């Protein structure tokens, strides 16, 4: 695997909407810029990309964990394929093999790892969806972290991202039943952690 850049992003949210966070939330993203061996080639066999998911899952999760002081509560993954590639190049990296090393590194993860992929040019950003690692229906952890790697992806590259968070949205006030007061959200948050 040919990695040109590794970018680490740490976002700590202390307040939102003019009010303090119920609990400060840390969201981190580890981004690798890799060469796309299939760029510019019209092929149906994507097998060359599949093993990269496992390698990148392990590497990027380790890097992301190094920035997170508390236990992982939510996770997500994403990729931006340079314009000489195919959207399926991102799917080949993210879906078949990336999840296992992420789950192994964080010590579990029963829920699907939310993901997002797109074709983009240099400087493109991507919203990496986050979801609770064990409960896909835990509304408080449905969130995003937006990342952009400067000078990437070049046409023959792919930006691959693993994102982790130690909490959900900073001031969660929505449940399956609708709006809830922040105190109820604090109770939900305490029960989940």
Secondary structure as GFF3:
##gff-version 3
##sequence-region A 1 193
A	DSSP	beta_strand	3	16	.	.	.	ID=ss1
A	DSSP	beta_strand	19	35	.	.	.	ID=ss2
A	DSSP	alpha_helix	47	65	.	.	.	ID=ss3
A	DSSP	beta_strand	74	81	.	.	.	ID=ss4
A	DSSP	alpha_helix	87	94	.	.	.	ID=ss5
A	DSSP	alpha_helix	98	106	.	.	.	ID=ss6
A	DSSP	beta_strand	114	119	.	.	.	ID=ss7
A	DSSP	beta_strand	125	132	.	.	.	ID=ss8
A	DSSP	three_ten_helix	139	141	.	.	.	ID=ss9
A	DSSP	beta_strand	143	148	.	.	.	ID=ss10
A	DSSP	beta_strand	157	165	.	.	.	ID=ss11
A	DSSP	beta_strand	174	175	.	.	.	ID=ss12
A	DSSP	beta_strand	178	179	.	.	.	ID=ss13
A	DSSP	alpha_helix	182	192	.	.	.	ID=ss14
###
